[in-house]
Amino acid sequence: MTTILIIDDEPLQREILSTILLEEGYNVCSASSIKEAKKIINENCPDIAITDLKLGNENGMEILNEISDKAIFPAVIVITAFGTISSAVEAIKKGAFDYLTKPIDKEILLLTIKKAEERVILIKENIRLKKELFGQFKIDGIVGKSKKMLQILDIVKKVTPTSATVLIYGESGTGKELIAKAIHYNSQRRDKPFIAINCAAIPETLIESELFGYEQGAFTGATMRKIGLIESVHGGTLFLDEIAELPFHLQSKLLRVLQDKEIRRIGGKDTIKVDLRIIAATNKNLSDEVEKGKFRKDLFYRLKVVIVEIPPLRERKRISLSL
């Protein structure tokens, strides 16, 4: 059952709203001040809060500051007089779900609450899925008893709290992406995207636009702007599998990402700052590729900040997850 907190310093207004919501089957609690509301939020975790913008000498928007650091927080609906709509709009910018003007229309109130319920359900489901995903890729869930695998897990544990670039060596099927996901989902970036791309699976003519995006009109067929994977993973982790297959002319652009944390879309004039961690993987010896002139030496040194070498399957039991 959805719990709704009513915050209003006028007893009659609290009573009217409570009656309407109780008749609709909601669980209702109320507060007459921000202090009282904070106590209820901390103790009871209501799903929705309906607050008057003016609470005597207090401002109803103060409740937004109280909930901003909570993983699950109530959707806040602000009640305002016509003359303070600009303040209500400001509340939306600060995180309020919506605002209603006085006098309150019952049907609009209930419709707004229904929409707020939908958002709360989505937020809770999102948090549940993230916890499930974190549990799936937690380091302790990776099974490995050999000395080599224990060394790898030790490296993973040490590197996860950092933003260091990681280079993973290993044959196909040895679990390179599993290790990359374990690093990401145990790091401070776990709530941000994890995007994997196989550099060998995308045609050379397309991989640049996939990674860096493009502006409208950059080339024939570019009818609208496209955000590339590097930009869309902002705050998270980009896993570049088979990095040795990255075209040579794109290696300098990737180097710039690692050095300057910025990109430029194809056809774009402006540079765009990006915040991401790059984990690369390959089944080739990059030192040999450098000697052959197929891989940039400076990019190689930027990638091998931390090296993880996964032994081939013939030398061990397959990496698995204990689910």
C-alpha positions in Angstrom: 0.0 0.0 0.0 1.3 3.4 -0.9 2.1 5.7 2.0 1.5 9.5 1.6 2.9 12.1 3.9 0.9 15.4 4.1 2.9 18.4 5.2 0.8 21.5 6.1 0.7 23.8 9.0 -3.1 24.3 8.7 -5.0 21.5 10.5 -8.1 21.8 8.3 -6.1 21.4 5.1 -4.4 18.3 6.5 -7.8 16.9 7.5 -9.3 17.5 4.0 -6.4 15.9 2.2 -6.2 13.0 4.6 -10.0 12.3 4.1 -9.6 12.3 0.3 -6.6 10.0 0.3 -8.0 7.6 3.0 -11.1 7.1 0.9 -8.9 6.2 -2.0 -7.3 3.5 0.0 -3.9 5.2 0.7 -2.0 4.9 4.0 -1.7 8.5 5.2 0.4 10.3 7.8 0.8 14.0 8.4 3.1 16.7 9.8 2.7 20.3 10.6 6.3 21.4 10.2 9.5 20.5 8.4 11.1 19.1 11.6 8.1 16.8 12.1 8.2 15.8 8.4 11.9 14.9 8.6 11.3 12.6 11.5 8.5 10.8 9.7 10.5 10.4 6.5 13.5 9.0 8.4 11.4 6.6 10.4 8.6 5.5 8.0 9.9 6.2 4.5 6.7 7.4 2.8 6.4 6.9 -0.9 4.9 10.4 -1.7 5.0 13.7 0.2 2.5 16.5 -0.4 3.8 19.7 1.0 2.5 23.3 1.1 5.1 25.7 -0.2 4.5 28.0 2.8 4.5 26.5 6.2 4.2 29.5 8.5 7.8 30.8 8.7 9.2 27.7 6.9 9.5 26.9 3.2 8.2 23.6 2.0 11.1 23.2 -0.4 13.3 22.6 2.6 12.1 19.0 2.6 13.9 18.5 -0.7 17.2 19.1 1.0 16.3 16.4 3.6 15.6 13.7 1.0 18.4 14.5 -1.6 20.9 12.0 -0.1 18.5 9.1 0.3 18.6 6.1 -2.1 14.8 5.8 -1.9 13.1 9.0 -1.3 9.4 10.2 -1.6 8.2 11.9 -4.7 7.4 15.4 -3.5 4.3 17.2 -4.7 4.3 20.9 -3.9 1.1 22.9 -3.2 1.2 26.5 -4.1 -0.9 29.6 -4.5 -1.1 31.1 -8.0 1.2 34.0 -7.0 4.0 31.6 -6.1 4.1 29.4 -9.2 7.6 30.6 -10.0 8.7 29.2 -6.7 7.0 25.9 -7.4 8.8 25.7 -10.8 12.0 26.3 -8.9 11.1 23.4 -6.6 10.7 21.1 -9.7 14.2 22.1 -10.7 15.4 21.0 -7.3 13.8 17.6 -7.5 10.1 18.0 -6.7 7.9 15.7 -8.8 5.1 18.2 -9.6 3.1 21.1 -8.1 -0.6 21.8 -7.7 -2.2 25.2 -7.4 -4.8 26.2 -4.8 -7.7 25.5 -4.6 -6.8 21.9 -5.2 -8.9 19.9 -7.7 -9.6 16.4 -6.4 -9.3 14.7 -9.7 -6.1 16.5 -10.6 -4.7 15.6 -7.2 -5.4 11.9 -7.6 -4.1 11.9 -11.2 -0.9 13.5 -10.0 -0.5 11.0 -7.2 -1.0 8.1 -9.6 1.8 9.4 -11.8 4.0 9.9 -8.8 3.3 6.3 -7.7 4.4 5.1 -11.2 7.7 6.9 -10.8 8.3 5.5 -7.3 7.7 2.0 -8.5 10.2 2.5 -11.3 12.8 3.9 -8.9 12.4 1.0 -6.5 12.6 -1.5 -9.4 15.7 0.1 -10.7 17.4 0.0 -7.2 16.3 -3.7 -6.9 17.8 -4.6 -10.3 21.1 -2.7 -9.5 21.4 -4.6 -6.2 20.7 -7.9 -8.0 23.3 -7.0 -10.6 25.9 -6.0 -8.0 25.3 -9.3 -6.2 25.8 -11.2 -9.4 29.2 -9.7 -10.1 30.5 -9.3 -6.5 34.1 -10.3 -6.3 33.5 -13.0 -3.7 31.0 -14.6 -6.2 33.8 -15.3 -8.7 35.0 -18.9 -8.3 38.7 -19.5 -8.6 40.9 -21.7 -6.5 44.2 -21.8 -8.5 47.1 -19.7 -7.4 46.9 -17.6 -10.6 43.1 -17.0 -10.2 43.6 -15.9 -6.6 46.3 -13.5 -7.7 43.9 -12.1 -10.3 41.1 -11.6 -7.7 43.5 -9.9 -5.5 44.4 -7.4 -8.2 40.7 -6.9 -9.0 40.0 -6.1 -5.3 42.9 -3.6 -5.2 42.0 -1.8 -8.5 38.2 -1.5 -8.0 38.3 1.6 -5.6 40.5 3.5 -8.1 39.7 4.9 -11.6 42.9 3.3 -13.1 42.8 2.0 -16.6 42.9 -1.8 -16.8 44.3 -4.0 -19.6 43.1 -7.6 -19.5 44.9 -10.3 -21.5 43.3 -13.6 -22.2 42.1 -16.0 -24.8 38.5 -15.9 -26.1 36.1 -17.4 -23.6 38.4 -17.0 -20.6 36.1 -14.5 -18.8 37.6 -11.1 -19.7 34.3 -9.3 -19.7 33.3 -11.0 -16.4 36.4 -9.6 -14.8 35.6 -6.1 -16.3 32.1 -6.2 -14.9 33.4 -7.3 -11.5 35.7 -4.3 -11.5 32.9 -1.9 -12.5 30.1 -3.3 -10.2 32.4 -3.2 -7.2 33.6 0.3 -7.8 32.2 3.7 -7.0 30.9 3.8 -10.6 28.6 0.9 -10.1 25.4 3.1 -10.3 26.6 4.5 -13.7 26.5 2.6 -17.1 28.7 -0.3 -18.1 29.0 -0.5 -21.8 30.9 -3.2 -23.7 32.0 -3.0 -27.3 33.9 -5.6 -29.4 36.3 -3.6 -31.6 36.6 -6.6 -33.9 32.9 -7.0 -34.5 32.1 -3.6 -35.9 33.1 -2.6 -39.4 36.0 -0.1 -39.5 33.7 2.4 -41.3 31.2 2.4 -38.4 33.3 2.1 -35.3 34.3 5.8 -35.1 30.7 6.9 -35.2 29.8 4.3 -32.6 32.5 5.4 -30.2 32.5 9.2 -30.8 29.1 10.0 -32.2 28.5 12.6 -34.9 26.8 15.9 -35.6 23.8 16.4 -37.9 25.1 16.8 -41.5 28.6 15.4 -40.7 28.2 13.0 -43.6 25.6 11.7 -46.0 22.9 10.0 -44.0 23.6 11.9 -40.8 20.2 13.4 -40.5 20.4 14.0 -36.8 23.0 14.2 -34.0 24.1 10.9 -32.5 25.7 10.5 -29.1 28.6 8.0 -29.1 29.2 5.3 -26.6 32.1 7.2 -24.9 29.8 10.2 -24.2 26.8 8.1 -23.2 28.8 6.1 -20.7 29.7 9.3 -18.8 30.5 8.5 -15.2 30.6 4.8 -15.9 32.9 2.2 -17.5 33.6 1.5 -21.1 34.9 -2.0 -21.9 36.8 -2.2 -25.1 37.1 -5.9 -26.0 39.6 -6.9 -28.7 41.3 -3.5 -28.4 44.1 -4.7 -30.8 41.6 -4.6 -33.6 40.9 -0.9 -33.1 41.8 0.9 -36.4 45.1 2.7 -36.2 43.7 6.1 -37.1 41.3 5.8 -34.1 43.9 4.9 -31.6 45.1 8.5 -31.5 41.5 9.6 -30.7 41.3 7.1 -27.9 44.6 8.3 -26.6 43.1 11.8 -26.3 40.2 10.4 -24.3 42.7 8.8 -21.9 45.0 11.8 -21.7 42.6 14.8 -21.7 39.2 13.2 -20.9 37.5 14.8 -23.8 36.2 13.9 -27.3 34.9 15.7 -30.4 32.0 14.2 -32.3 32.5 13.6 -36.1 31.7 16.9 -37.8 31.7 18.7 -34.5 33.8 21.8 -33.6 33.5 21.7 -29.8 35.3 19.4 -27.4 33.2 17.6 -24.9 34.5 16.6 -21.4 33.9 13.0 -20.5 34.3 11.1 -17.2 34.7 7.4 -17.7 36.9 4.5 -16.8 38.3 2.4 -19.7 38.9 -1.3 -19.4 40.5 -2.9 -22.5 40.9 -6.5 -23.3 42.8 -8.5 -26.0 43.9 -12.0 -26.9 46.9 -10.6 -28.7 50.3 -9.5 -27.3 50.2 -5.7 -27.6 53.9 -5.4 -27.2 54.3 -7.5 -30.4 51.6 -5.4 -32.1 53.6 -2.2 -31.2 56.7 -3.8 -32.7 54.8 -4.6 -35.9 53.6 -1.0 -36.1 50.0 -2.0 -35.8 49.4 -0.5 -32.3 50.5 2.9 -31.0 53.2 2.7 -28.4 51.9 5.7 -26.5 48.4 4.2 -26.3 49.7 0.9 -25.2 51.5 2.6 -22.2 48.3 4.5 -21.3 46.3 1.3 -21.3 48.6 -0.9 -19.3 48.3 1.0 -16.0 47.1 -2.2 -14.4 47.5 -5.5 -16.2 45.3 -8.6 -15.6 46.5 -11.8 -17.3 43.8 -14.6 -17.3 45.2 -18.1 -17.8 43.8 -20.1 -20.7 41.0 -22.6 -20.0 43.3 -25.6 -20.6 45.3 -24.6 -17.6 42.4 -24.2 -15.2 38.7 -24.7 -14.6 36.5 -22.1 -16.2 35.8 -18.9 -14.3 32.2 -19.1 -13.1 29.8 -17.3 -10.8 28.3 -18.9 -7.7 24.7 -17.7 -8.2 
